[in-house]
Amino acid sequence: MAELGLGMMRLPVLDENDFSSVDYDQVSKMVDALMDAGFNCFDTAYPYHEGLSEVALRKCLVERYPRDSFKVFDKLPTFAITEESQLEPIFKEQLERCGVEYFDYYLMHNVSGYSEKGWLDVDSFSFANKKKEEGYIKHLGLSTHANAEFLDNMLTIHPEMEFVLLQLNYLDWEDEGIESRKCWEVARKHNKPIMVMEAFKGGFLSDVPKEAEKIMKECAPDKSVISWAMRFVANLDGVFLVLTGASSFKQVEENIAEFNNATPLNDEELKVISDVSEIINANITVDCTKCRYCVDSCSEEIDIAKLFDLYNKEKILGENEWSPIGNAYVNYSKLPGVGIASDCTECELCIEECPQEINIPEVLKDVAKTFETEGYGFTN
């Protein structure tokens, strides 16, 4: 079976409105729990937490454990590369931030059509291969949110890629846009080991609608909702690592417990998974995983991921004249220096950044219609 690793994209913060306020003490506890349980893989990336995810890895892991006791995964931000002169400084900065002399695993980050300037116009692959030859990278792979055909082409053009990082979960398995199953099949065809991201779909699969939870409990009373998502990916052929995007020590503890008991799903449970997927899809309005790539591109300082999360929750609960979710939107709107949904200028830069290809400006219009009403104190 696969191993469990910590994806350091959604770390706990001291101020929920400041994504850079990483709670290093709690992250250290999360690291300790995983290391004590025998799980020693930690994944970060250049843009996570405004660059502080790599710093957190250094402070909470590298400076506290022997170098040979853990594995560091990092990524070259192809989407941020516009010229070759950027490659060496960014790579050097990553080594310094992480406090390491080499990366155990290094990935070309989110290789796709929208990021092709950073890997096609600029030959980032040759740069990464050179760093591997020099000993700064032990294993080189790629991550992508693109479709199966694109992945197949990339692995054909770049057979030197040793592994892939894919978005795999039971909700996206047959999704025609994400093509999780087809991408998994392509990776198996090319005999590439697979890392899994978004096993819980940004939290959607750890807090499913009551109707879905009910049929899960009827089928397997002793299994938690989280365990279904974990068991689905942990036992897929070819998967060597499942990343949890845990944002608290409690979540890490739960993930460890569930992973240690991640038995394969039987035929009856697979049928339940199919039914649960239909229920969840009927309840999800915006297919946002809260990766936050869009947020950095927004000139109006709109916390798009946060607003989409509130919007989804409001739709699941049902629209009312007043709700606690709407009140949370009001509280957000009063924060200094933040943009609200109606501030969107429709520049569409966020669409280019979105791995899920959401038409963000159009959805923000719906968010504004839902929350920015007279009932919540907004005026046109």
KOLZATOR-58383 format. One record per residue (C-alpha): x, y, z; residue number from 1; residue in three letters. Coordinates in steps of 0.1 Angstrom, whole numbers, plus 5000, padded with zeros to 4 digits. Example, Ala and Ser with C-alpha at 12.3 -4.5 7.8 and 13.67 -1.06 7.14 Angstrom:
// KOLZATOR-58383
{pt {5123, 4955, 5078}, 1, 'ALA'}
{pt {5137, 4989, 5071}, 2, 'SER'}
This chain:
// KOLZATOR-58383
{pt {5000, 5000, 5000}, 1, 'MET'}
{pt {5010, 5036, 4995}, 2, 'ALA'}
{pt {5026, 5059, 5022}, 3, 'GLU'}
{pt {5010, 5090, 5037}, 4, 'LEU'}
{pt {5026, 5124, 5032}, 5, 'GLY'}
{pt {5019, 5160, 5043}, 6, 'LEU'}
{pt {5011, 5184, 5015}, 7, 'GLY'}
{pt {5020, 5218, 5030}, 8, 'MET'}
{pt {4995, 5239, 5010}, 9, 'MET'}
{pt {4969, 5245, 5036}, 10, 'ARG'}
{pt {4988, 5248, 5069}, 11, 'LEU'}
{pt {4972, 5262, 5101}, 12, 'PRO'}
{pt {4975, 5300, 5105}, 13, 'VAL'}
{pt {4973, 5323, 5135}, 14, 'LEU'}
{pt {4950, 5347, 5116}, 15, 'ASP'}
{pt {4925, 5331, 5092}, 16, 'GLU'}
{pt {4925, 5363, 5071}, 17, 'ASN'}
{pt {4963, 5363, 5067}, 18, 'ASP'}
{pt {4975, 5332, 5048}, 19, 'PHE'}
{pt {5011, 5341, 5056}, 20, 'SER'}
{pt {5006, 5338, 5094}, 21, 'SER'}
{pt {5017, 5302, 5096}, 22, 'VAL'}
{pt {5013, 5286, 5130}, 23, 'ASP'}
{pt {5048, 5271, 5132}, 24, 'TYR'}
{pt {5042, 5255, 5166}, 25, 'ASP'}
{pt {5012, 5236, 5154}, 26, 'GLN'}
{pt {5029, 5226, 5122}, 27, 'VAL'}
{pt {5058, 5212, 5143}, 28, 'SER'}
{pt {5033, 5190, 5162}, 29, 'LYS'}
{pt {5018, 5178, 5128}, 30, 'MET'}
{pt {5053, 5169, 5116}, 31, 'VAL'}
{pt {5061, 5151, 5149}, 32, 'ASP'}
{pt {5029, 5131, 5147}, 33, 'ALA'}
{pt {5037, 5119, 5111}, 34, 'LEU'}
{pt {5073, 5111, 5119}, 35, 'MET'}
{pt {5064, 5092, 5150}, 36, 'ASP'}
{pt {5039, 5072, 5129}, 37, 'ALA'}
{pt {5066, 5063, 5104}, 38, 'GLY'}
{pt {5055, 5087, 5077}, 39, 'PHE'}
{pt {5084, 5109, 5065}, 40, 'ASN'}
{pt {5073, 5125, 5032}, 41, 'CYS'}
{pt {5067, 5163, 5031}, 42, 'PHE'}
{pt {5056, 5182, 5000}, 43, 'ASP'}
{pt {5058, 5220, 4995}, 44, 'THR'}
{pt {5060, 5244, 4966}, 45, 'ALA'}
{pt {5073, 5279, 4958}, 46, 'TYR'}
{pt {5040, 5298, 4960}, 47, 'PRO'}
{pt {5023, 5280, 4990}, 48, 'TYR'}
{pt {5015, 5304, 5018}, 49, 'HIS'}
{pt {5031, 5332, 5000}, 50, 'GLU'}
{pt {5065, 5314, 5001}, 51, 'GLY'}
{pt {5063, 5306, 5037}, 52, 'LEU'}
{pt {5054, 5269, 5033}, 53, 'SER'}
{pt {5090, 5262, 5023}, 54, 'GLU'}
{pt {5101, 5282, 5053}, 55, 'VAL'}
{pt {5078, 5262, 5075}, 56, 'ALA'}
{pt {5093, 5230, 5062}, 57, 'LEU'}
{pt {5127, 5242, 5072}, 58, 'ARG'}
{pt {5117, 5254, 5107}, 59, 'LYS'}
{pt {5094, 5225, 5116}, 60, 'CYS'}
{pt {5112, 5196, 5099}, 61, 'LEU'}
{pt {5147, 5202, 5086}, 62, 'VAL'}
{pt {5160, 5220, 5116}, 63, 'GLU'}
{pt {5145, 5194, 5140}, 64, 'ARG'}
{pt {5153, 5161, 5124}, 65, 'TYR'}
{pt {5184, 5144, 5108}, 66, 'PRO'}
{pt {5185, 5149, 5070}, 67, 'ARG'}
{pt {5184, 5112, 5063}, 68, 'ASP'}
{pt {5152, 5106, 5083}, 69, 'SER'}
{pt {5128, 5124, 5059}, 70, 'PHE'}
{pt {5121, 5132, 5023}, 71, 'LYS'}
{pt {5115, 5166, 5009}, 72, 'VAL'}
{pt {5093, 5172, 4978}, 73, 'PHE'}
{pt {5094, 5206, 4961}, 74, 'ASP'}
{pt {5084, 5220, 4927}, 75, 'LYS'}
{pt {5096, 5244, 4900}, 76, 'LEU'}
{pt {5069, 5270, 4894}, 77, 'PRO'}
{pt {5066, 5267, 4857}, 78, 'THR'}
{pt {5036, 5290, 4857}, 79, 'PHE'}
{pt {5057, 5319, 4871}, 80, 'ALA'}
{pt {5086, 5314, 4847}, 81, 'ILE'}
{pt {5088, 5338, 4818}, 82, 'THR'}
{pt {5126, 5338, 4810}, 83, 'GLU'}
{pt {5155, 5314, 4815}, 84, 'GLU'}
{pt {5173, 5338, 4838}, 85, 'SER'}
{pt {5147, 5332, 4865}, 86, 'GLN'}
{pt {5154, 5294, 4868}, 87, 'LEU'}
{pt {5187, 5294, 4888}, 88, 'GLU'}
{pt {5177, 5321, 4913}, 89, 'PRO'}
{pt {5143, 5305, 4920}, 90, 'ILE'}
{pt {5159, 5271, 4925}, 91, 'PHE'}
{pt {5186, 5285, 4948}, 92, 'LYS'}
{pt {5160, 5304, 4968}, 93, 'GLU'}
{pt {5140, 5271, 4972}, 94, 'GLN'}
{pt {5171, 5253, 4986}, 95, 'LEU'}
{pt {5177, 5282, 5010}, 96, 'GLU'}
{pt {5141, 5285, 5021}, 97, 'ARG'}
{pt {5139, 5247, 5028}, 98, 'CYS'}
{pt {5173, 5246, 5044}, 99, 'GLY'}
{pt {5185, 5216, 5023}, 100, 'VAL'}
{pt {5213, 5209, 5000}, 101, 'GLU'}
{pt {5192, 5187, 4977}, 102, 'TYR'}
{pt {5156, 5177, 4970}, 103, 'PHE'}
{pt {5146, 5140, 4973}, 104, 'ASP'}
{pt {5118, 5146, 4949}, 105, 'TYR'}
{pt {5114, 5176, 4926}, 106, 'TYR'}
{pt {5085, 5183, 4902}, 107, 'LEU'}
{pt {5077, 5205, 4873}, 108, 'MET'}
{pt {5048, 5222, 4889}, 109, 'HIS'}
{pt {5014, 5221, 4872}, 110, 'ASN'}
{pt {5026, 5215, 4837}, 111, 'VAL'}
{pt {4996, 5224, 4814}, 112, 'SER'}
{pt {4986, 5245, 4785}, 113, 'GLY'}
{pt {4983, 5277, 4804}, 114, 'TYR'}
{pt {5018, 5274, 4819}, 115, 'SER'}
{pt {5036, 5264, 4787}, 116, 'GLU'}
{pt {5056, 5296, 4785}, 117, 'LYS'}
{pt {5074, 5284, 4816}, 118, 'GLY'}
{pt {5083, 5249, 4803}, 119, 'TRP'}
{pt {5081, 5252, 4765}, 120, 'LEU'}
{pt {5093, 5287, 4756}, 121, 'ASP'}
{pt {5117, 5285, 4785}, 122, 'VAL'}
{pt {5134, 5250, 4785}, 123, 'ASP'}
{pt {5127, 5243, 4822}, 124, 'SER'}
{pt {5129, 5206, 4817}, 125, 'PHE'}
{pt {5165, 5208, 4806}, 126, 'SER'}
{pt {5173, 5230, 4836}, 127, 'PHE'}
{pt {5157, 5205, 4860}, 128, 'ALA'}
{pt {5175, 5175, 4843}, 129, 'ASN'}
{pt {5208, 5194, 4847}, 130, 'LYS'}
{pt {5201, 5199, 4884}, 131, 'LYS'}
{pt {5195, 5162, 4888}, 132, 'LYS'}
{pt {5228, 5154, 4870}, 133, 'GLU'}
{pt {5245, 5178, 4895}, 134, 'GLU'}
{pt {5230, 5159, 4924}, 135, 'GLY'}
{pt {5206, 5186, 4936}, 136, 'TYR'}
{pt {5176, 5165, 4927}, 137, 'ILE'}
{pt {5173, 5127, 4935}, 138, 'LYS'}
{pt {5141, 5120, 4916}, 139, 'HIS'}
{pt {5124, 5142, 4890}, 140, 'LEU'}
{pt {5088, 5142, 4880}, 141, 'GLY'}
{pt {5058, 5164, 4871}, 142, 'LEU'}
{pt {5025, 5175, 4884}, 143, 'SER'}
{pt {4995, 5184, 4863}, 144, 'THR'}
{pt {4958, 5192, 4864}, 145, 'HIS'}
{pt {4955, 5188, 4826}, 146, 'ALA'}
{pt {4936, 5160, 4808}, 147, 'ASN'}
{pt {4947, 5125, 4800}, 148, 'ALA'}
{pt {4957, 5133, 4764}, 149, 'GLU'}
{pt {4980, 5161, 4775}, 150, 'PHE'}
{pt {4996, 5139, 4802}, 151, 'LEU'}
{pt {5001, 5111, 4777}, 152, 'ASP'}
{pt {5019, 5135, 4753}, 153, 'ASN'}
{pt {5041, 5149, 4781}, 154, 'MET'}
{pt {5052, 5115, 4793}, 155, 'LEU'}
{pt {5059, 5105, 4757}, 156, 'THR'}
{pt {5080, 5136, 4751}, 157, 'ILE'}
{pt {5097, 5135, 4785}, 158, 'HIS'}
{pt {5102, 5098, 4794}, 159, 'PRO'}
{pt {5128, 5109, 4819}, 160, 'GLU'}
{pt {5101, 5119, 4842}, 161, 'MET'}
{pt {5103, 5093, 4870}, 162, 'GLU'}
{pt {5068, 5099, 4886}, 163, 'PHE'}
{pt {5037, 5120, 4884}, 164, 'VAL'}
{pt {5015, 5139, 4909}, 165, 'LEU'}
{pt {4978, 5137, 4899}, 166, 'LEU'}
{pt {4945, 5148, 4913}, 167, 'GLN'}
{pt {4928, 5115, 4922}, 168, 'LEU'}
{pt {4897, 5110, 4944}, 169, 'ASN'}
{pt {4864, 5091, 4940}, 170, 'TYR'}
{pt {4845, 5123, 4932}, 171, 'LEU'}
{pt {4867, 5132, 4902}, 172, 'ASP'}
{pt {4872, 5096, 4891}, 173, 'TRP'}
{pt {4847, 5097, 4862}, 174, 'GLU'}
{pt {4846, 5135, 4858}, 175, 'ASP'}
{pt {4847, 5144, 4821}, 176, 'GLU'}
{pt {4867, 5176, 4828}, 177, 'GLY'}
{pt {4893, 5164, 4853}, 178, 'ILE'}
{pt {4896, 5128, 4840}, 179, 'GLU'}
{pt {4911, 5113, 4871}, 180, 'SER'}
{pt {4906, 5077, 4860}, 181, 'ARG'}
{pt {4919, 5083, 4825}, 182, 'LYS'}
{pt {4950, 5102, 4839}, 183, 'CYS'}
{pt {4957, 5073, 4863}, 184, 'TRP'}
{pt {4954, 5049, 4833}, 185, 'GLU'}
{pt {4979, 5070, 4813}, 186, 'VAL'}
{pt {5004, 5069, 4842}, 187, 'ALA'}
{pt {5001, 5032, 4845}, 188, 'ARG'}
{pt {5006, 5028, 4808}, 189, 'LYS'}
{pt {5038, 5047, 4810}, 190, 'HIS'}
{pt {5047, 5028, 4842}, 191, 'ASN'}
{pt {5051, 5059, 4863}, 192, 'LYS'}
{pt {5047, 5058, 4901}, 193, 'PRO'}
{pt {5019, 5081, 4912}, 194, 'ILE'}
{pt {5016, 5107, 4940}, 195, 'MET'}
{pt {4980, 5117, 4949}, 196, 'VAL'}
{pt {4969, 5152, 4956}, 197, 'MET'}
{pt {4933, 5163, 4965}, 198, 'GLU'}
{pt {4924, 5130, 4979}, 199, 'ALA'}
{pt {4897, 5148, 4999}, 200, 'PHE'}
{pt {4888, 5173, 4971}, 201, 'LYS'}
{pt {4898, 5203, 4992}, 202, 'GLY'}
{pt {4876, 5191, 5021}, 203, 'GLY'}
{pt {4845, 5182, 5002}, 204, 'PHE'}
{pt {4850, 5145, 5009}, 205, 'LEU'}
{pt {4856, 5149, 5046}, 206, 'SER'}
{pt {4823, 5168, 5051}, 207, 'ASP'}
{pt {4798, 5152, 5028}, 208, 'VAL'}
{pt {4760, 5160, 5027}, 209, 'PRO'}
{pt {4740, 5142, 5054}, 210, 'LYS'}
{pt {4722, 5121, 5027}, 211, 'GLU'}
{pt {4756, 5108, 5015}, 212, 'ALA'}
{pt {4769, 5102, 5051}, 213, 'GLU'}
{pt {4737, 5082, 5059}, 214, 'LYS'}
{pt {4743, 5056, 5031}, 215, 'ILE'}
{pt {4780, 5053, 5040}, 216, 'MET'}
{pt {4771, 5046, 5076}, 217, 'LYS'}
{pt {4744, 5021, 5066}, 218, 'GLU'}
{pt {4770, 5002, 5046}, 219, 'CYS'}
{pt {4799, 5004, 5070}, 220, 'ALA'}
{pt {4789, 5017, 5104}, 221, 'PRO'}
{pt {4825, 5015, 5118}, 222, 'ASP'}
{pt {4840, 5036, 5090}, 223, 'LYS'}
{pt {4843, 5074, 5091}, 224, 'SER'}
{pt {4835, 5096, 5061}, 225, 'VAL'}
{pt {4872, 5104, 5057}, 226, 'ILE'}
{pt {4881, 5067, 5055}, 227, 'SER'}
{pt {4862, 5062, 5023}, 228, 'TRP'}
{pt {4882, 5088, 5005}, 229, 'ALA'}
{pt {4915, 5075, 5020}, 230, 'MET'}
{pt {4908, 5039, 5012}, 231, 'ARG'}
{pt {4898, 5047, 4976}, 232, 'PHE'}
{pt {4932, 5063, 4967}, 233, 'VAL'}
{pt {4955, 5044, 4990}, 234, 'ALA'}
{pt {4949, 5011, 4974}, 235, 'ASN'}
{pt {4950, 5022, 4937}, 236, 'LEU'}
{pt {4976, 5003, 4917}, 237, 'ASP'}
{pt {5008, 5023, 4911}, 238, 'GLY'}
{pt {5002, 5049, 4939}, 239, 'VAL'}
{pt {5032, 5053, 4962}, 240, 'PHE'}
{pt {5022, 5084, 4981}, 241, 'LEU'}
{pt {4990, 5100, 4992}, 242, 'VAL'}
{pt {4992, 5136, 5003}, 243, 'LEU'}
{pt {4970, 5150, 5030}, 244, 'THR'}
{pt {4963, 5187, 5028}, 245, 'GLY'}
{pt {4957, 5187, 5066}, 246, 'ALA'}
{pt {4953, 5222, 5081}, 247, 'SER'}
{pt {4954, 5212, 5118}, 248, 'SER'}
{pt {4971, 5187, 5142}, 249, 'PHE'}
{pt {4937, 5171, 5148}, 250, 'LYS'}
{pt {4933, 5164, 5111}, 251, 'GLN'}
{pt {4967, 5148, 5109}, 252, 'VAL'}
{pt {4959, 5125, 5138}, 253, 'GLU'}
{pt {4927, 5115, 5121}, 254, 'GLU'}
{pt {4944, 5109, 5088}, 255, 'ASN'}
{pt {4971, 5088, 5104}, 256, 'ILE'}
{pt {4945, 5066, 5121}, 257, 'ALA'}
{pt {4925, 5062, 5090}, 258, 'GLU'}
{pt {4955, 5055, 5068}, 259, 'PHE'}
{pt {4967, 5027, 5090}, 260, 'ASN'}
{pt {4934, 5010, 5086}, 261, 'ASN'}
{pt {4929, 5018, 5049}, 262, 'ALA'}
{pt {4916, 4984, 5037}, 263, 'THR'}
{pt {4905, 4981, 5000}, 264, 'PRO'}
{pt {4869, 4989, 4992}, 265, 'LEU'}
{pt {4847, 4959, 4983}, 266, 'ASN'}
{pt {4822, 4958, 4955}, 267, 'ASP'}
{pt {4793, 4969, 4977}, 268, 'GLU'}
{pt {4814, 4999, 4990}, 269, 'GLU'}
{pt {4824, 5008, 4954}, 270, 'LEU'}
{pt {4787, 5010, 4945}, 271, 'LYS'}
{pt {4781, 5032, 4976}, 272, 'VAL'}
{pt {4809, 5055, 4964}, 273, 'ILE'}
{pt {4792, 5059, 4930}, 274, 'SER'}
{pt {4759, 5069, 4948}, 275, 'ASP'}
{pt {4777, 5092, 4971}, 276, 'VAL'}
{pt {4794, 5109, 4942}, 277, 'SER'}
{pt {4761, 5116, 4926}, 278, 'GLU'}
{pt {4748, 5132, 4958}, 279, 'ILE'}
{pt {4778, 5154, 4963}, 280, 'ILE'}
{pt {4779, 5166, 4927}, 281, 'ASN'}
{pt {4742, 5175, 4931}, 282, 'ALA'}
{pt {4752, 5197, 4961}, 283, 'ASN'}
{pt {4784, 5213, 4949}, 284, 'ILE'}
{pt {4779, 5246, 4931}, 285, 'THR'}
{pt {4815, 5256, 4925}, 286, 'VAL'}
{pt {4842, 5229, 4920}, 287, 'ASP'}
{pt {4868, 5248, 4939}, 288, 'CYS'}
{pt {4895, 5229, 4958}, 289, 'THR'}
{pt {4908, 5260, 4977}, 290, 'LYS'}
{pt {4943, 5257, 4961}, 291, 'CYS'}
{pt {4944, 5296, 4961}, 292, 'ARG'}
{pt {4964, 5299, 4929}, 293, 'TYR'}
{pt {4938, 5325, 4917}, 294, 'CYS'}
{pt {4941, 5347, 4948}, 295, 'VAL'}
{pt {4977, 5359, 4941}, 296, 'ASP'}
{pt {4966, 5371, 4906}, 297, 'SER'}
{pt {4937, 5392, 4919}, 298, 'CYS'}
{pt {4944, 5430, 4917}, 299, 'SER'}
{pt {4913, 5437, 4939}, 300, 'GLU'}
{pt {4926, 5415, 4968}, 301, 'GLU'}
{pt {4895, 5393, 4966}, 302, 'ILE'}
{pt {4900, 5361, 4986}, 303, 'ASP'}
{pt {4883, 5340, 4959}, 304, 'ILE'}
{pt {4889, 5307, 4976}, 305, 'ALA'}
{pt {4873, 5318, 5008}, 306, 'LYS'}
{pt {4843, 5334, 4991}, 307, 'LEU'}
{pt {4837, 5302, 4970}, 308, 'PHE'}
{pt {4838, 5281, 5002}, 309, 'ASP'}
{pt {4812, 5303, 5018}, 310, 'LEU'}
{pt {4791, 5302, 4986}, 311, 'TYR'}
{pt {4792, 5264, 4984}, 312, 'ASN'}
{pt {4782, 5261, 5021}, 313, 'LYS'}
{pt {4753, 5285, 5016}, 314, 'GLU'}
{pt {4740, 5266, 4987}, 315, 'LYS'}
{pt {4742, 5233, 5005}, 316, 'ILE'}
{pt {4723, 5247, 5035}, 317, 'LEU'}
{pt {4698, 5263, 5012}, 318, 'GLY'}
{pt {4693, 5300, 5005}, 319, 'GLU'}
{pt {4677, 5320, 5033}, 320, 'ASN'}
{pt {4671, 5357, 5039}, 321, 'GLU'}
{pt {4697, 5354, 5067}, 322, 'TRP'}
{pt {4722, 5327, 5076}, 323, 'SER'}
{pt {4754, 5322, 5096}, 324, 'PRO'}
{pt {4772, 5318, 5063}, 325, 'ILE'}
{pt {4760, 5351, 5051}, 326, 'GLY'}
{pt {4770, 5367, 5083}, 327, 'ASN'}
{pt {4805, 5353, 5078}, 328, 'ALA'}
{pt {4806, 5370, 5044}, 329, 'TYR'}
{pt {4796, 5403, 5061}, 330, 'VAL'}
{pt {4824, 5399, 5086}, 331, 'ASN'}
{pt {4849, 5392, 5058}, 332, 'TYR'}
{pt {4837, 5423, 5039}, 333, 'SER'}
{pt {4846, 5445, 5069}, 334, 'LYS'}
{pt {4882, 5434, 5070}, 335, 'LEU'}
{pt {4907, 5461, 5059}, 336, 'PRO'}
{pt {4922, 5458, 5025}, 337, 'GLY'}
{pt {4901, 5430, 5011}, 338, 'VAL'}
{pt {4879, 5429, 4980}, 339, 'GLY'}
{pt {4844, 5415, 4979}, 340, 'ILE'}
{pt {4828, 5396, 4950}, 341, 'ALA'}
{pt {4813, 5427, 4934}, 342, 'SER'}
{pt {4848, 5443, 4932}, 343, 'ASP'}
{pt {4858, 5419, 4904}, 344, 'CYS'}
{pt {4869, 5438, 4873}, 345, 'THR'}
{pt {4866, 5407, 4851}, 346, 'GLU'}
{pt {4903, 5409, 4840}, 347, 'CYS'}
{pt {4902, 5370, 4838}, 348, 'GLU'}
{pt {4938, 5366, 4850}, 349, 'LEU'}
{pt {4924, 5343, 4877}, 350, 'CYS'}
{pt {4909, 5319, 4851}, 351, 'ILE'}
{pt {4944, 5313, 4837}, 352, 'GLU'}
{pt {4956, 5303, 4872}, 353, 'GLU'}
{pt {4927, 5280, 4880}, 354, 'CYS'}
{pt {4936, 5242, 4877}, 355, 'PRO'}
{pt {4898, 5234, 4877}, 356, 'GLN'}
{pt {4892, 5259, 4848}, 357, 'GLU'}
{pt {4864, 5277, 4867}, 358, 'ILE'}
{pt {4850, 5308, 4851}, 359, 'ASN'}
{pt {4857, 5328, 4883}, 360, 'ILE'}
{pt {4843, 5362, 4873}, 361, 'PRO'}
{pt {4810, 5347, 4864}, 362, 'GLU'}
{pt {4807, 5328, 4897}, 363, 'VAL'}
{pt {4817, 5359, 4916}, 364, 'LEU'}
{pt {4787, 5376, 4901}, 365, 'LYS'}
{pt {4765, 5349, 4917}, 366, 'ASP'}
{pt {4783, 5352, 4950}, 367, 'VAL'}
{pt {4776, 5389, 4950}, 368, 'ALA'}
{pt {4739, 5383, 4942}, 369, 'LYS'}
{pt {4737, 5358, 4971}, 370, 'THR'}
{pt {4754, 5377, 4998}, 371, 'PHE'}
{pt {4756, 5414, 4989}, 372, 'GLU'}
{pt {4719, 5421, 4996}, 373, 'THR'}
{pt {4700, 5447, 5016}, 374, 'GLU'}
{pt {4693, 5420, 5042}, 375, 'GLY'}
{pt {4730, 5418, 5049}, 376, 'TYR'}
{pt {4735, 5456, 5049}, 377, 'GLY'}
{pt {4748, 5461, 5014}, 378, 'PHE'}
{pt {4736, 5488, 4991}, 379, 'THR'}
{pt {4740, 5492, 4954}, 380, 'ASN'}
